[in-house]
């Protein structure tokens, strides 16, 4: 609002405009987009034909294309609605302890008439604008009071948070938090006192209680996960996708 212009991500440093130093705001604009996701496979395949391009440049292009493989889960919400959550690790579904939505997500906007929610959404819009910046900034959340029913365990519900690290334009704008196996989720869960349950064993520890300060993201055997117990990560992914279809 101070610079009176649109800034590229590279022109925002620590949430401030690079020239004026003023706090920036994220705003929705009416504009055209190219749906790169529809051409992701073709674009990535085409990078292989660029013989004289440096590998680091081709890697940058591949990251920009941003293809992700995973599964979209439908979680029934306590208000009667549904929230779709995209995950690249469906094998860890039984380790999920919360659902986080972006500040622009319909669930967040549906509660924006509450002053405290509106204030938190405004705070989120002052933060970083890139995935890299969101990864390093302090993880903040607001408990909406809503819960999501676990899709494979009728006895469990997950609290739904508005979170400053979720991007509306990535996936569905909602993620499931699996603290034991994602560092960002672990930091968030420790801050807000959420459950942290181990579902991938490194071979030494198999119990459900995860007490470490560093999330385990390596390979292993699925544990504490009902029908997935004993499978490796890839087999568990395939089984969850099969049951979800």
C-alpha positions as CSV (number, residue, x, y, z in Angstrom):
1,X,0.0,0.0,0.0
2,X,2.9,2.4,0.5
3,X,4.8,1.6,-2.7
4,X,1.4,1.7,-4.6
5,X,2.5,-1.1,-6.9
6,X,2.6,-4.9,-7.3
7,X,5.9,-6.4,-6.1
8,X,7.6,-9.6,-7.3
9,X,8.5,-12.1,-4.6
10,X,12.2,-11.2,-5.0
11,X,11.3,-7.6,-4.2
12,X,9.9,-8.5,-0.8
13,X,12.5,-9.0,2.0
14,X,11.3,-10.1,5.4
15,X,7.8,-9.1,4.6
16,X,8.8,-5.5,3.5
17,X,9.2,-3.8,0.2
18,X,12.8,-3.6,-0.9
19,X,12.7,0.1,-1.7
20,X,10.5,1.6,1.0
21,X,10.9,-0.9,3.7
22,X,7.2,-0.7,4.3
23,X,5.2,-3.8,5.2
24,X,3.6,-5.4,2.2
25,X,0.0,-6.9,2.0
26,X,-1.1,-9.9,0.0
27,X,-4.2,-9.0,-2.0
28,X,-6.3,-10.9,-4.5
29,X,-6.2,-9.6,-8.1
30,X,-8.2,-10.3,-11.2
31,X,-5.7,-11.7,-13.6
32,X,-4.9,-14.4,-16.1
33,X,-2.9,-17.5,-15.2
34,X,-1.3,-20.2,-17.3
35,X,-2.3,-23.6,-15.8
36,X,1.2,-25.1,-15.9
37,X,0.0,-28.2,-14.0
38,X,-1.8,-29.4,-17.2
39,X,1.5,-29.5,-19.0
40,X,3.8,-30.5,-16.2
41,X,4.8,-33.9,-17.6
42,X,5.4,-32.5,-21.1
43,X,7.5,-29.6,-19.8
44,X,9.6,-31.8,-17.5
45,X,10.2,-34.3,-20.3
46,X,11.3,-31.4,-22.6
47,X,14.0,-30.4,-20.2
48,X,15.8,-33.6,-21.0
49,X,16.3,-32.4,-24.6
50,X,18.1,-29.2,-23.6
51,X,21.6,-30.6,-24.0
52,X,23.6,-27.4,-23.6
53,X,21.7,-26.0,-20.6
54,X,23.5,-26.2,-17.2
55,X,22.1,-28.8,-14.8
56,X,21.4,-26.2,-12.1
57,X,19.3,-24.1,-14.6
58,X,17.3,-27.2,-15.6
59,X,16.8,-28.0,-11.9
60,X,15.5,-24.5,-11.3
61,X,13.1,-24.9,-14.2
62,X,11.9,-28.3,-12.8
63,X,11.3,-26.7,-9.4
64,X,9.4,-23.9,-11.0
65,X,7.2,-26.3,-12.9
66,X,6.5,-27.7,-9.4
67,X,5.0,-31.1,-10.1
68,X,4.0,-32.9,-7.0
69,X,2.6,-36.4,-6.7
70,X,0.3,-37.4,-3.9
71,X,-3.3,-37.9,-2.9
72,X,-6.2,-35.6,-2.1
73,X,-8.1,-36.7,1.0
74,X,-11.7,-35.6,1.8
75,X,-12.1,-34.8,5.5
76,X,-15.7,-34.3,6.9
77,X,-15.8,-31.1,8.9
78,X,-17.8,-30.7,12.1
79,X,-19.8,-27.9,10.6
80,X,-21.2,-30.2,8.0
81,X,-18.8,-29.3,5.2
82,X,-15.8,-31.0,3.7
83,X,-12.2,-30.0,3.4
84,X,-9.9,-31.5,0.8
85,X,-6.3,-32.0,1.8
86,X,-3.4,-32.7,-0.5
87,X,-0.5,-34.8,0.7
88,X,2.6,-36.2,-0.9
89,X,2.8,-38.7,2.0
90,X,-0.5,-40.6,2.2
91,X,1.3,-43.4,4.0
92,X,1.5,-41.2,7.1
93,X,-2.2,-40.6,7.3
94,X,-2.5,-42.3,10.7
95,X,0.1,-39.9,12.1
96,X,-1.9,-36.8,11.2
97,X,-2.8,-34.7,14.3
98,X,-4.2,-31.5,12.8
99,X,-5.4,-29.9,9.5
100,X,-4.0,-26.5,8.5
101,X,-5.6,-24.2,6.0
102,X,-4.3,-21.1,4.2
103,X,-5.5,-17.6,5.3
104,X,-7.4,-17.3,2.0
105,X,-9.1,-20.8,2.3
106,X,-12.9,-20.8,2.4
107,X,-12.8,-22.2,5.9
108,X,-10.7,-19.2,7.1
109,X,-12.7,-16.7,5.2
110,X,-15.9,-18.2,6.6
111,X,-14.8,-17.2,10.1
112,X,-13.4,-13.8,9.1
113,X,-16.4,-12.0,10.6
114,X,-14.8,-12.8,14.0
115,X,-12.4,-10.0,14.9
116,X,-9.7,-12.3,16.3
117,X,-9.8,-14.4,13.0
118,X,-9.7,-11.2,10.9
119,X,-6.7,-10.0,12.8
120,X,-4.9,-13.3,12.4
121,X,-5.6,-13.4,8.6
122,X,-4.3,-9.8,8.3
123,X,-1.1,-11.0,10.2
124,X,-0.7,-13.8,7.7
125,X,-0.9,-11.4,4.8
126,X,2.0,-9.4,6.2
127,X,4.4,-12.4,6.1
128,X,6.6,-13.8,3.4
129,X,5.2,-14.4,-0.1
130,X,7.4,-17.4,-1.2
131,X,7.5,-21.0,-0.1
132,X,11.1,-20.5,1.0
133,X,10.2,-17.6,3.2
134,X,7.3,-19.4,4.7
135,X,9.5,-22.3,5.5
136,X,11.9,-20.2,7.6
137,X,9.5,-17.8,9.3
138,X,7.9,-18.5,12.7
139,X,5.0,-21.0,12.4
140,X,1.8,-19.4,13.6
141,X,-1.7,-20.9,13.8
142,X,-5.2,-20.0,14.9
143,X,-7.6,-22.7,16.1
144,X,-10.9,-22.3,14.3
145,X,-12.8,-24.5,16.7
146,X,-13.7,-26.8,13.9
147,X,-12.6,-30.4,13.6
148,X,-12.0,-32.8,10.8
149,X,-13.0,-36.5,11.0
150,X,-10.1,-38.9,10.2
151,X,-11.0,-40.6,6.9
152,X,-9.8,-44.1,8.1
153,X,-10.4,-43.9,11.9
154,X,-13.9,-43.0,13.0
155,X,-12.7,-42.5,16.6
156,X,-10.4,-39.6,15.8
157,X,-11.0,-36.0,14.9
158,X,-8.3,-33.4,14.0
159,X,-8.4,-29.7,15.0
160,X,-8.5,-27.3,12.0
161,X,-6.0,-24.4,12.2
162,X,-5.5,-21.4,10.0
163,X,-1.7,-21.3,9.5
164,X,0.7,-18.8,8.1
165,X,2.8,-21.5,6.3
166,X,0.1,-22.9,4.0
167,X,-0.2,-21.5,0.5
168,X,-3.6,-21.2,-1.1
169,X,-2.1,-21.8,-4.6
170,X,-0.4,-25.0,-3.7
171,X,-2.5,-28.1,-3.8
172,X,-5.9,-27.4,-2.2
173,X,-4.8,-24.7,0.2
174,X,-5.1,-27.2,3.1
175,X,-2.6,-29.8,4.5
176,X,-2.7,-32.5,7.1
177,X,0.0,-32.1,9.8
178,X,2.1,-35.2,10.5
179,X,4.5,-33.9,13.2
180,X,6.6,-37.0,13.7
181,X,7.7,-37.0,10.1
182,X,7.7,-33.4,8.9
183,X,9.9,-30.8,10.6
184,X,7.6,-27.9,9.9
185,X,4.6,-29.8,11.4
186,X,6.7,-30.9,14.4
187,X,7.6,-27.3,15.2
188,X,4.0,-26.3,14.9
189,X,2.7,-29.2,17.0
190,X,5.2,-28.6,19.8
191,X,4.2,-24.9,19.9
192,X,0.5,-25.6,20.2
193,X,0.6,-28.8,22.3
194,X,-0.7,-31.2,19.6
195,X,-0.2,-34.9,19.5
196,X,3.0,-36.3,17.9
197,X,2.6,-40.0,16.9
198,X,5.3,-42.1,15.2
199,X,4.0,-44.0,12.2
200,X,7.2,-44.7,10.3
201,X,9.9,-46.7,12.3
202,X,13.6,-46.2,11.7
203,X,14.1,-49.8,12.9
204,X,15.0,-49.0,16.5
205,X,11.8,-47.2,17.8
206,X,8.3,-48.4,17.1
207,X,6.2,-47.0,19.9
208,X,3.6,-44.4,19.2
209,X,5.0,-41.6,21.3
210,X,7.6,-39.5,19.5
211,X,9.8,-37.4,21.7
212,X,12.6,-36.2,19.4
213,X,13.3,-32.7,18.4
214,X,14.0,-33.6,14.8
215,X,11.3,-35.2,12.7
216,X,12.1,-38.6,11.1
217,X,11.8,-38.3,7.3
218,X,13.7,-41.4,6.2
219,X,12.7,-44.8,5.0
220,X,11.3,-47.4,7.3
221,X,8.4,-49.7,8.2
222,X,4.9,-48.4,8.9
223,X,3.8,-48.8,12.5
224,X,0.8,-47.7,14.7
225,X,-1.3,-47.4,11.5
226,X,-3.9,-50.1,11.6
227,X,-4.1,-51.9,8.2
228,X,-0.8,-50.4,7.1
229,X,1.3,-51.9,9.9
230,X,4.3,-53.8,8.6
231,X,4.4,-52.3,5.1
232,X,7.2,-50.2,3.7
233,X,6.5,-46.6,2.7
234,X,5.8,-47.2,-1.0
235,X,3.5,-50.2,-0.4
236,X,1.6,-48.1,2.2
237,X,1.2,-45.2,-0.2
238,X,-0.3,-47.6,-2.8
239,X,-2.6,-49.2,-0.2
240,X,-4.0,-45.9,1.0
241,X,-4.5,-44.7,-2.5
242,X,-6.3,-47.9,-3.4
243,X,-8.7,-47.6,-0.4
244,X,-9.3,-43.9,-1.1
245,X,-10.3,-44.4,-4.7
